[in-house]
Structures are given as C-alpha cells and as structure tokens.
Amino acid sequence: MRTLLEPRLVNDAFGDPGLFVDFLDERRALLFDLGDITRLMPRELMRLSHVFVTHAHMDHFSGFDHLLRVLLGRKSRIVLYGGPAFVAQVEHKLRAYTWNVVQRYAMEIVVEAIELGLDGARRHACFSSRHGFAREEASTTAGTGGTDDTVHDEPSFRVRACFVDHGTPCLAYVVEEKARLVINKDRLIESGLTTGAWLRDLKHAVLSGAALDAPILVQWRDRQGDHAATRQIGELSRMILDVVSGQRIGYVTDLRYTDENVRALSQLMGGVDQLFIESVFLDSDRAHAQRKNHLTAEQAGRIARSIGARAVTPFHFSSRYQRRPAALVAEVTAAWAGGELTPGHPA
C-alpha cells in the first residue's frame, strides 16, 4: 500500500541531523531540523511548507540562512516551529543582515515563527520581507494544561511533539498520516465509472466532513465518449472508497537516557511505524555519552524496543566511529530486537 509520506535523512549518519519528509504526488515537503541542508536541492527546499526544529544548537539550526537564501524572492511563506526563545532566535538570525533592498523583490516572503513553551503556551511572530523582516507580533496563546500535544494539524496529517531533556529543552516529533481514503479499483470498475479529477474532489469532500447527501459532479470518459452525472457523496464513498490507517514517523535526537525521557517518548510515539533516533556513541563509551547528554546506540535500541517501533533508523553518529559505523548499527539493532549485545558491551 502506497503511503502519503516518504521520509529520508538529509545527511549520512555522521552528518548534521535532519529528516526530509516528502509528500507523494504533491509538490510539498516537511523538514525536521535545520542544520547543514546543502545536500537538499533548491527544488526540494522550495517544496517545504513547514520546518520543525528540535533545538537551536548549531548543528540543528545553522541551515536557516541557506534556506532563506534559496527561498527569498521565490516563495511566499515558510513556517518554522521551535522551543523556548525560538521567536527571538529567528529574529536575531534575520537582524544579523542588512535588508535595505529586500522590499524590491516582486514576491514577498513571510517567515512565521511559532515558539512552543514548556508550559504549553505558543507564541507566534511574523517577519515580512516587505518590512525588512522587522518583527510583527501575531499572537500568544496560553497553555491549557491539557494533554493535547498536537503542534500542527491538517486534514491528511498532524505533527505532535514533546520535550525531552538534553541539558536544555529539546523537542521530539512524530508526524502521523491520518486515516486515508484509497480508491478500490475493482469496485470503481464495477460501478462503470473511470478515474478523473472528481475522485480528488470526492476525497476532499469526505475528509472535510461534507454532508453525505451533498451532491458532487462526476465526469468521466470511456469508449462511448464523455459523461457527467450528479451523485451523492455518501453513495460514492460507500461504493468506491476504503479507509486505511496512515503511517507514523518518529524523529528523536539529542537527549539523555533517563526514565522521564523514555516515558515522554512512549506517550508521544508508542508503536510508531518508523523511528529515526540518534545513536551517538557505542555503549562502551556510556560515561562519555552521559557527560554529553546524548544516547548510546544500545540505549537508542532500548528506547525503540520500549516504545514498540516497527522499524528503526539510527543516525547522528559521533565522528570517532568513522571507521566503525556498522558497530553502532549492530548495537542499535541488537537492543531493539532484544538480542544479545556483542561481547564486552554492558547489558
């Protein structure tokens, strides 16, 4: 079954963290973390609608300048999410440059920054090229104290997040396809209809909650020529649409191995289909990992097992293992599968 989202790491396992999530059959993508993104083609960066930053360490945020340089004058809007002080961090990035001619660009670009607070509050600010990227406060929403961890929501997918401890607050994210509507080709053929733009309209109507007795224009072509008919949304959806579960993709990087962090991740992304998780050090260097507030590969595998991840992709390897990447992968895999570690590694 084809899925809506196709995730891939921006860099190799030793490069800056980053996850590019492409949308199939759409000129649309999401990006998780904003470090070195020069491996992404300009056409890929142009597809970005939202960027989700875990924290503002340089290897997670230094690519902001490159992204803006590519988008400037070519795209009208980009939305960035981050943690505490994120609005100020975006503002400082923009204020570092002189913008005395940017207002002359034919296309205005608006950078929207959304800051997620530890208390659940959200702060929005916009920066427009028409005004030299001066800060324009949009709104501040107080935290509700509830359990809603959704940071972005659309009809086809949502992004949820939680904070983990890296010696500084760091966001972990999960992107979830919502239940999807797929065309049952056999039943479509039996109905005498054929494919066309009306199928997209039908899916949109169902996902947006249109009334089941609402009419929809169906247009199709066969050997006898062009045809058009008005049918009810409910009738067509029952006839040719199937509902399938969407995939869930977790992105976890830069955190300490603590019970609190593991609990937070379990609540956020239990049972994810695919987990991308940092695996910085071998477990024989566990003391060093603790000092650096990072995971060992064995700890990453344990987390993957505890949250029930169906597939695991390790990344963010320390450069000290440049000649031994397979050792990190093996350690993650063994812990995730519940098997034995290689000799000399603590259990």
N, C-alpha and C positions, 0 to 999 in steps of 0.2 A: 504494500500500500504506500503510495507516494505521500510524503508529508509536506506541510506548508513551509517548514523552516529547515535550512541546511547550515549547520554551524561548522566553523573551522577556525583553528588557531591562526592568528595573524602572523606570528613568527614561529621559528622552530622552538624546541623545548628549552633552549638556553637563551632565547631572546626575551625581549620585554613581553610581559603578559598582555594578552588581548584576544578577544573572541569576536570574530565577524560572523554574524548570523544573517544569511541571505534568505530572501523570500522567493520561493519557486514561482515562476510565471508572473512575477511582478518586478518592477524596477524600484525595489525597496530593500533596505537592509538596516540592521541594528549593529551597534558596536559596543562591546563591553571592555572598558579600559582604553586609555588614550596615551600609551607610551610611544615607542617607535612604531609608526604606522606607514613607513615609507615603502613597505612591501605591498601595500594595497595600491592598486591602480587608481588614477584620478576618477575613472568612470565608476569604480566601486565606492569611492568616497562620496561621489555625487549621489549615490543611491541612499546614503544614510539619512534617516529621519530623526533618530534618537541615539544618544550616546550615554551609557551608564558607567560612571566612574566609581571604582571601589574606594579609593582614597587618593590624596594628592601627592604621594611620593613621586619623584621624578620619573621613574620607570613606568608609572601608570598615568601620567598627566602631561608629560613634556611634548606629546604629539599634538596638543591643542593648536600650536602655532602653524604646524604643517596643514592640519585640517582646515583652518580658517583661510590660509593662503590659497588652497585649492578651491574652496567654495566661494570666495569673495568675488562678487560680480557675476556668479554663475548659478547660485542657488538662493532662494528667498528666505529660508528658515532652517535652523538646526536647534534641537532641544537637547540640553545636557542635564544629567542628574548626578548629584554627588552628596556627600555627607556634610557634617557640621562645617561652617565657614565657607562652603563651596561658592556661594554667590560672590563673596569678597575675593576668593581666589580667581574666579573667572574675570572679575572686574580688574584685578591687578594685572592679569595677563594682557587684557585689552589696553590698559592705561600705559603699558610699557612702550607702546608705539605711538608715532605721530600720525594723525588721521586728517590732515588738512585738505586732502583732495578726495577722500573716500566717498563723500556725498555726491560726487560727479558720476559714479558708476550708474549705468542705466538700471541695473537691478539692485534693489535694496536687499540686504540680508539682515535678519533679526536673529541674534543669538539669545535664546531663552535659557536661563539657568534656574534649576529647581534644586533647592537645598533641603535635604531630609535631616531633621533633627533627631537627637536621641530620645526626645520626649514625644515623638510622633508629629511635631509641628512641621509645616512646609513653608518655605519662603520662596517666592517667585520674583525674578527680576528679568528685564529685557534690555538688550543692548542693540541699538539700531545703527547701521552704517550711515543712515541719513543724518544722524545727530552725533557723528564722530564716536560712536559706541559709548556715549555717556549713559550712565546707569539710570534706568527708568523702573522704579519700584512698581511691581504689579500687585502683589498681594502677599499676605501672611496668613496661613491657616493654622489655628491652634490644634495641638494633638487632642484626640478624643479619648485616649486611654483605652481604646478598644483593641481588638486582635486583628484588625484589617491591616495586612502587610502589603497590599497592592500599591505599587507606585505608579504604574501606567496601565491603562485598560482600554482595549479596542474590541470591536465585535469578534475578531478572529483570534486574538491572543491577549495575554496580560503578562506583565513583569512584576514579580514580587521580590521583596528584599528583607534582609535582617542585618543587624550589626553583629560583628564578631570582633574579638579583641586581638589587636596586633601591636599592643603598646600604645596604639591610637585607634579610634573607632574606624572600622573598615566594613564596607558593605559587601555582603554575599548576595548574589542574584539568582533567580530562577525565572526562565521565560517559558510560558506554558501556552501551547496551542489549545484553544477551546475546542469543544466537541465540533467536529467538522461535518459538513454536508458533502457527500460524494454522489455522483450520478451512477445509478445502477444501469449499466449499458444494456443488459438483457431486457430489463423492463422498459427502457426507453424505446428499444427496437419494437417490442411487442405493442407499445402504445401507438405506433405509426408515426411518431414524431422524430425529428432529427435534431442534431446539435445546432446551436446558434447562440446569439447574444442573450436570448431570452432565458437561457439557463443561468447565466450570471445574475440577471435581474431576479430570477426566482430565488436563488440562494440568498441574495442580499435582502429580499423581502422577508424571508423566513428568519434570518439572523437578526433583523431589525425589529421583529415582533409584529409584523403586519397581520391584520385580521385574516383568519383562514378563509373567509368568504369574499375577501377582496379580489377584484378581477386583475388579471395580468394578460397582456397581449403576447400570444405565442406566434412567432413567424418562423417558417421553415421551408426548405426546398427539397423536392425529390424528383423522380423522373417525370412526373406529371406537371412539374413547374413550381411556382411559388405559392405558398399558402399562408393564411393568417386566421387565427381564431382566438376568441377570448375565453379563458378558463379561470377557475378559482384557484387561488394559491394553495389552499388546503388539499384540494383534489390532486393537484400536480405533485405536491410534496409527498403525499402518501404513495403516489403511483411510482415515482422515479428516484426519490432521494433516500439515501441511507445515512444514518448518523454514526460516526466513528470517533473514538477517543483520539485526542491530539497528543503529541509527544511533549515531554517536559525536559528541559535542558538546564542543568545547574552549572554555575560558574563561581568557583571558590578560590580565592587567592589571598595570601598574606594574613596569617592568623596563627595563634599559639594553640598547642594541643591541650585544651582544658575541657573539663566536663561541661562548663557553661557554653563553650563554643560548639561542642558536639550536639548538645541539646538544642541550641538555636538552629543549627543546620538540619537536624532531624525534623523539627517542627516546620521548617520552611520548605524542604525539598525531599521529604521522605518518599522513596520509591521512584526517584527520577529515572527517566529512560537513559539519559547520558549525563555523566558528571565530568566536568573539566575541573581538576583540582591541582593546586600547587603541590609539588613534591621536591622540595628544595635540596634536602640533604639525605644521605644514607643514614640509617638508624644507628650505625656505629658512631656517627657524629651527632648523636641526640643532644648532648650537652651544648654543643655549638648552636644547634637549631633553637634550643630554648633561649639562649642568650640573644639570638637574632629575632626571636618571636616568629619563627617560621615552623612549618611542618617537616618532619622526615617523610620519606617515601612510605615507610611502614605505617606511620600514623595516618597518612593520607589514605592508604588502603583500608585501614581500620575504620576510618570515617565513612568511606564508600560502602563498606560492608554493613556498618551500623545503620545507615540510612536506606539501605536496600537498593542502591544504584544498580541498574541493569547493565551499564557499560561505563568504563572509566577511562579517561584520557589524562595522564599526568603531564604537567608542564612546569615551567619556572625552575628549571634545574640550576643548581649552583655551577659556576664555571670550573670549580675544582674537579668536576667529574666529566670534563670534556671528552676524555678518552674512555669513559665508562657509562654512557647513558643507559646501556642495557641493564646494568645493575640496579639503577633506580626503577626502571620499568618492571623488572622482575620482583623487586621488593614490594612495589605497589600491588602488583597482580597477586602475589602470594598472600598478602594480608587481606585483600579484598575477597579472594576465594576461600580464605580460611585455612589455607595450606600451611606447610612448614616454611619458615624462613631459611635462607641459606646458612650454613654453619658460621658461627661467630656473631650472628645478629641476635640481639635480645628478643625474646618473645613478648 
